[in-house]
Every structure is written in C-alpha cells, then in structure tokens.
Amino acid sequence: MMPSPAGASGNLVARAVETAIASLEDSKAENIVSIDIQGKSPLADHMIVASGRSHRHVAAVADHLLRALKEAGLGTARVEGLSGADWVLIDSGDIIVHIFRPEVREFYNIEKMWQAPDLEDETVH
C-alpha cells in the first residue's frame, strides 16, 4: 500500500526535525526549543529556535546545520542573516530554524509568540 501524500509529507517533516535537532545538539547549540506550527502558519510545519554563545558560534552552528540538511537529502535551505550572525534564519520549506545570540533571542522572544495557545480553540472569558 502506498503512503498517502500527507503521510509522506509528515515523514519528511519528522526527518527534517530530527536532522536539525541532531545537528544543533552536535554543534553545542543551547536552549533548543522545537515548536509544531502546523496549521498555525502557512510558512512551515515546524519551527526550531536555538542559541549560540557568540557571533562565531551562531555562524558555525548554522553552517553545520545547512550541511546536515543537504547531506540528509533535504535540499538546499534558504538562509538569512549569516553575515551578521546575530540571528540566522534557515528555511528548509517544511521547517524553519532560528539561531540567535542569547541577547538577541531574549529581545525578540519569538518562541513565546509561537507557543501561545490558539484562541480559536479555547474559550475566552
């Protein structure tokens, strides 16, 4: 029996998330947070937020991740912010990875925004 397209897509997302998290851990990225945003955004199904200790560490973590995604057969991701290395955004299509310096991450606090409950799914009093 052939897997459904949705199932195949789900497996690809799961593989991309596993590859990204393994790469981030291997690069000693800190405070790795994985957020399922499927149905919350048309941009991607999953978001991962992590920190590097310095500009150099953020750039190294991003380079390592780009290589890992490509070697895993997940294609060439789009990258923004690598030259400054304060906040690097890596978009592989199914997942988006943000790698921040700690002060920049604290300032933007994007994971809090994406982890907020869906008000449509809950009763507001």
C-alpha positions as semicolon CSV with decimal commas, in nm:
position;residue;x (nm);y (nm);z (nm)
1;M;0,000;0,000;0,000
2;M;0,136;0,343;-0,093
3;P;0,160;0,602;0,185
4;S;-0,073;0,894;0,148
5;P;0,082;1,223;0,035
6;A;0,007;1,371;0,380
7;G;0,184;1,079;0,546
8;A;0,485;1,115;0,319
9;S;0,497;1,487;0,394
10;G;0,470;1,416;0,768
11;N;0,759;1,170;0,748
12;L;0,969;1,428;0,564
13;V;0,894;1,691;0,829
14;A;0,981;1,445;1,107
15;R;1,308;1,355;0,935
16;A;1,395;1,723;0,883
17;V;1,322;1,800;1,251
18;E;1,530;1,503;1,370
19;T;1,819;1,600;1,140
20;A;1,806;1,964;1,253
21;I;1,793;1,885;1,625
22;A;2,076;1,630;1,597
23;S;2,288;1,886;1,410
24;L;2,213;2,161;1,663
25;E;2,299;1,931;1,954
26;D;2,618;1,817;1,780
27;S;2,718;2,184;1,732
28;K;2,658;2,253;2,102
29;A;2,371;2,493;2,034
30;E;2,196;2,592;2,356
31;N;1,833;2,611;2,471
32;I;1,691;2,422;2,172
33;V;1,314;2,460;2,151
34;S;1,107;2,268;1,896
35;I;0,761;2,407;1,812
36;D;0,493;2,242;1,598
37;I;0,335;2,524;1,397
38;Q;0,137;2,305;1,157
39;G;-0,197;2,475;1,100
40;K;-0,077;2,797;1,268
41;S;0,125;2,925;0,974
42;P;0,137;2,859;0,601
43;L;0,515;2,923;0,614
44;A;0,619;2,586;0,756
45;D;0,506;2,290;0,968
46;H;0,773;2,317;1,234
47;M;0,996;2,581;1,392
48;I;1,312;2,527;1,593
49;V;1,476;2,801;1,799
50;A;1,828;2,770;1,939
51;S;2,109;2,988;2,071
52;G;2,479;3,013;2,001
53;R;2,724;3,164;2,251
54;S;2,878;3,422;2,015
55;H;2,866;3,550;1,657
56;R;3,122;3,289;1,558
57;H;2,932;3,007;1,731
58;V;2,599;3,111;1,570
59;A;2,763;3,110;1,225
60;A;2,930;2,771;1,288
61;V;2,603;2,616;1,412
62;A;2,422;2,749;1,102
63;D;2,691;2,620;0,863
64;H;2,683;2,276;1,028
65;L;2,302;2,265;1,005
66;L;2,297;2,364;0,637
67;R;2,546;2,087;0,559
68;A;2,348;1,830;0,764
69;L;2,019;1,913;0,587
70;K;2,183;1,888;0,244
71;E;2,362;1,559;0,329
72;A;2,033;1,414;0,455
73;G;1,880;1,478;0,112
74;L;1,655;1,755;0,239
75;G;1,769;2,004;-0,022
76;T;1,940;2,338;-0,004
77;A;1,777;2,561;0,254
78;R;1,740;2,937;0,220
79;V;1,946;3,140;0,466
80;E;1,917;3,492;0,603
81;G;2,145;3,672;0,848
82;L;2,457;3,456;0,821
83;S;2,690;3,752;0,757
84;G;2,589;3,931;1,080
85;A;2,535;3,612;1,283
86;D;2,316;3,782;1,546
87;W;2,009;3,594;1,419
88;V;2,034;3,337;1,141
89;L;1,713;3,208;0,984
90;I;1,730;2,879;0,792
91;D;1,421;2,787;0,589
92;S;1,412;2,435;0,450
93;G;1,048;2,462;0,341
94;D;0,897;2,222;0,596
95;I;1,092;2,359;0,890
96;I;1,229;2,698;0,987
97;V;1,526;2,719;1,223
98;H;1,621;3,037;1,408
99;I;1,968;3,053;1,564
100;F;2,026;3,353;1,788
101;R;2,289;3,506;2,009
102;P;2,131;3,489;2,360
103;E;2,070;3,867;2,396
104;V;1,903;3,886;2,055
105;R;1,686;3,583;2,129
106;E;1,576;3,733;2,459
107;F;1,489;4,062;2,289
108;Y;1,272;3,908;2,014
109;N;1,134;3,618;2,224
110;I;0,976;3,460;1,916
111;E;0,917;3,119;2,070
112;K;0,677;3,274;2,321
113;M;0,472;3,417;2,035
114;W;0,452;3,082;1,855
115;Q;0,384;2,879;2,169
116;A;0,084;3,094;2,266
117;P;-0,239;2,892;2,269
118;D;-0,474;2,919;1,975
119;L;-0,755;3,142;2,096
120;E;-0,990;2,992;1,838
121;D;-0,954;2,653;2,008
122;E;-1,018;2,779;2,360
123;T;-1,295;2,961;2,540
124;V;-1,206;3,320;2,625
125;H;-1,363;3,458;2,944
